[in-house]
């Protein structure tokens, strides 16, 4: 494992070079450049400009007629966006934001898979094949790969576009787009696909900091429930006070709640009285809502010192740090980045930190669960 990490790091520069000089050879219109323009933008009715033109081109190529491709987000473009959102199983609001762009990228990748693709650090063969809707077996065969686990970042793979007419081998459904609509009401594969996962021989724990958050908590809970896996929510006391119904829901659905401070400030370095007051307040808020006293705490910014360790013992709390030490999902600029960040730190017994309020976490979560399961991980909570 250590040797593989080193080689990944060594090859990272090579992978970047491959991207810069050759790119991935897409036969169809150039989706990477096209869709990159839409990242971080919010486009809605009456928006105008180059991004809208790109959106119209992409919608048109995917079979959703946006009307004249004129860079003006008019009623026909609005209708096309809504039809696309409906087919993709995401919220049908006619607004093109991160979730819609992510779905456009995913469906584009499946409709126009590149002929070749250069593996990025942290990516696996099964992940790449699922993304492009191509058969793992065919890619293994086409590239003469002996062991699918022994691929490396920077390796250029031939993806056989002809394979994309087959249904996804991993249960991810067929290619998207209007010819073969996505499963109704779901942009993600049905949970039935889990039956093809290996029997877990390793355990991993997913944890969510900084909630509850009305923009993510309900959906995170739905995704976790859909896959039937445990997770731990480290809530901020003042957020819990503000959204008690979300705290109640986390608790009633059987997920463990830990505290992440009341004010969400690092306690190390404060006076003992200040730190005690912050922790006690957070404990009281959660206990008042759930009638259960949290037993776990995660220090904001991971800041602990002798004083906070003493308090941990006095308050009968268990201190929970995390394995993906480089800030978890925070440095990632998209869902793929979040997924790669998690996979890079996936090992038996790992505690994975993710943040509420981060839309990329929400977008990546089903894939995080599926990819870990495919790699033989089962999910566990914490006591
Ligand atoms: Zn935090």
Boltz pocket constraint, residues with backbone or C-beta under 6 A from the ligand:
constraints:
  - pocket:
      binder: B
      contacts: [[A, 209], [A, 210], [A, 260], [A, 264], [A, 300], [A, 301]]
      max_distance: 6.0
